[in-house]
Amino acid sequence: MKGTVFAVALNHQSQITHWHEAFGQAPYKTPPKTPVWFIKPRNTLINSGDNILHPAGETVKSGATLALIIGKDARKVSQAEAKNYIAGFALANEVSLPEDSFYRPAIKAKCCDSFCPIGEMTTATLTSPVEIITLINGKEADRWSTKDLVRDAYELVAALSEFATLKAGDVILIGTPHQRATIQPGDQVVIQAEGFPSLSNQVVAAGGQ
């Protein structure tokens, strides 16, 4: 991927449910009214077959999701027009350290080296819900469906392009459930979905790859 990778927090219903009580407390006292964005910088990006680096002493979570790839410049695109600006989708893993904040995702939690594997793009259209499956060492560790997203891919393109010009090659990670699978050095993490090339990465101790 050659562009900027944007990602959205709190875009799965399980996250909204988990943080329901916290949303009502100070200082905000209300759930977010717009998408909560963060960026996965270049140091996080790896391909299928590359190693996920596990920082020493940290708990690391796998966050299987879809990456939406922008096909042409998009600025103030409507939800109805959004599909015309999408080149395709790929499986991705929004790897993260555990988080206790929901309004401002922590840089360290999201931006460690290798924390954004992205697979091969396909021209899927998401006309029906996609089930995303995580296998760890050959055993199913997580499964979720895009039908449980708060905002779909087209809504996300419209919301982000409202204030940021998206360029061809930019990526949007469309969200993950609250519950994530924990990964350890030595694990083989494979993400699958029907119609998509699999994303496979070995977890190794950082400094020992």
Disulfide bonds with the S-S distance in Angstrom:
none
